[in-house]
Amino acid sequence: MKAFASLPEPFTTLNRRSSDAPDSVGGKERFFLSKDAHVCRLRRHWVILDVRADQYYCIPAQEFDSLGSLVHGWKSVMPEIPAVRERSGDDTRGILNQLVLKGVLTESARSGKALAPSGLGLPTAALGTAESESMRGSWALLFVTFLIACITADRRLRKHPFALIVKAVKDRRAGQSCPPSVIDQSKLRNLVAAFNGFRLWYPRPYLCLFDSLALLEFLAWYRIYPCWIFGVAADPFLAHCWLQDGPTVINDVLSRVSAYSPLMSV
């Protein structure tokens, strides 16, 4: 993912006005958020993760708020924000034009969704692996599984679009013959400890995107499917991802992930 793999300027602020943008929103009253877009409101900004474009966008809260009732679902999210007709029409038109051109907003209910809170609560606990026990069975087999998982994650990040990676993770969970049951915490703790112990031997920098995806692939071999959480912080911009089971962080510490606002769960 470009916004994670290299961070020259991942936090893109949309221009307030765009003179060369077509008047694609004139006279419209209702827009939908793209199904590939995920948003959250920080203290002074709205942050948008566009999975299809593999990009983050930042819009000052006051400017995004000016869209008001033009976006489907807005009243349920920000009922206290005044309607758009009470704000500057030119500024609103410029922001809408850019969001429509970038595919973040759409006029089609079929390809869009209502703006809604992420519904992702902050975690309240971390798994911890200090009390893990040795896994039964062959460590050689565990190591081979670890290598397969890392190679798979590595190849996907180098060759596949981010949207395709997200879809593959979602489809795998949805394709299970029965709903995911409560994860055995002891088994999970032991597997994560084994993964962490092997990780030193895989020649790739420690990055949250790779390590979370590789651990997802590793756990999937044992029919364990935690959630892959993406979070953001602002002032300055930071993006992070981790694995989570319910309120429990699996591969990070609580103090670090608590600094991020959850944006997307895969």
ChimeraX attribute file (.defattr): number of C-alpha atoms within 10 A of each C-alpha:
attribute: neighborCount
match mode: 1-to-1
recipient: residues
	/A:1	18
	/A:2	15
	/A:3	15
	/A:4	19
	/A:5	13
	/A:6	9
	/A:7	11
	/A:8	9
	/A:9	10
	/A:10	18
	/A:11	20
	/A:12	13
	/A:13	15
	/A:14	16
	/A:15	10
	/A:16	16
	/A:17	16
	/A:18	15
	/A:19	8
	/A:20	8
	/A:21	15
	/A:22	12
	/A:23	12
	/A:24	14
	/A:25	18
	/A:26	10
	/A:27	8
	/A:28	9
	/A:29	12
	/A:30	15
	/A:31	24
	/A:32	23
	/A:33	26
	/A:34	25
	/A:35	20
	/A:36	18
	/A:37	23
	/A:38	21
	/A:39	21
	/A:40	21
	/A:41	19
	/A:42	16
	/A:43	11
	/A:44	13
	/A:45	21
	/A:46	20
	/A:47	26
	/A:48	21
	/A:49	23
	/A:50	20
	/A:51	23
	/A:52	17
	/A:53	17
	/A:54	16
	/A:55	18
	/A:56	23
	/A:57	18
	/A:58	21
	/A:59	21
	/A:60	17
	/A:61	15
	/A:62	12
	/A:63	17
	/A:64	17
	/A:65	20
	/A:66	23
	/A:67	24
	/A:68	23
	/A:69	20
	/A:70	19
	/A:71	21
	/A:72	20
	/A:73	20
	/A:74	20
	/A:75	17
	/A:76	12
	/A:77	12
	/A:78	15
	/A:79	12
	/A:80	9
	/A:81	15
	/A:82	15
	/A:83	16
	/A:84	17
	/A:85	13
	/A:86	9
	/A:87	15
	/A:88	11
	/A:89	12
	/A:90	11
	/A:91	15
	/A:92	22
	/A:93	22
	/A:94	22
	/A:95	21
	/A:96	29
	/A:97	22
	/A:98	21
	/A:99	17
	/A:100	19
	/A:101	13
	/A:102	12
	/A:103	18
	/A:104	24
	/A:105	24
	/A:106	23
	/A:107	18
	/A:108	13
	/A:109	15
	/A:110	10
	/A:111	13
	/A:112	20
	/A:113	20
	/A:114	17
	/A:115	24
	/A:116	17
	/A:117	16
	/A:118	15
	/A:119	11
	/A:120	15
	/A:121	10
	/A:122	18
	/A:123	17
	/A:124	12
	/A:125	16
	/A:126	18
	/A:127	20
	/A:128	17
	/A:129	18
	/A:130	9
	/A:131	9
	/A:132	16
	/A:133	14
	/A:134	10
	/A:135	13
	/A:136	8
	/A:137	8
	/A:138	8
	/A:139	12
	/A:140	9
	/A:141	10
	/A:142	18
	/A:143	17
	/A:144	11
	/A:145	18
	/A:146	24
	/A:147	19
	/A:148	16
	/A:149	21
	/A:150	24
	/A:151	15
	/A:152	15
	/A:153	22
	/A:154	16
	/A:155	10
	/A:156	16
	/A:157	19
	/A:158	10
	/A:159	9
	/A:160	11
	/A:161	16
	/A:162	19
	/A:163	15
	/A:164	14
	/A:165	18
	/A:166	16
	/A:167	12
	/A:168	13
	/A:169	19
	/A:170	16
	/A:171	12
	/A:172	11
	/A:173	19
	/A:174	12
	/A:175	10
	/A:176	11
	/A:177	7
	/A:178	8
	/A:179	9
	/A:180	13
	/A:181	9
	/A:182	9
	/A:183	14
	/A:184	9
	/A:185	12
	/A:186	13
	/A:187	15
	/A:188	20
	/A:189	20
	/A:190	20
	/A:191	22
	/A:192	20
	/A:193	21
	/A:194	20
	/A:195	22
	/A:196	16
	/A:197	11
	/A:198	14
	/A:199	19
	/A:200	11
	/A:201	10
	/A:202	12
	/A:203	8
	/A:204	12
	/A:205	9
	/A:206	12
	/A:207	12
	/A:208	19
	/A:209	19
	/A:210	21
	/A:211	23
	/A:212	21
	/A:213	25
	/A:214	23
	/A:215	24
	/A:216	22
	/A:217	23
	/A:218	25
	/A:219	20
	/A:220	16
	/A:221	13
	/A:222	12
	/A:223	14
	/A:224	20
	/A:225	23
	/A:226	24
	/A:227	20
	/A:228	21
	/A:229	20
	/A:230	21
	/A:231	22
	/A:232	23
	/A:233	18
	/A:234	18
	/A:235	9
	/A:236	6
	/A:237	12
	/A:238	15
	/A:239	21
	/A:240	19
	/A:241	26
	/A:242	24
	/A:243	24
	/A:244	21
	/A:245	21
	/A:246	17
	/A:247	14
	/A:248	19
	/A:249	23
	/A:250	26
	/A:251	22
	/A:252	18
	/A:253	15
	/A:254	17
	/A:255	12
	/A:256	9
	/A:257	21
	/A:258	13
	/A:259	15
	/A:260	19
	/A:261	21
	/A:262	24
	/A:263	24
	/A:264	21
	/A:265	20
	/A:266	15
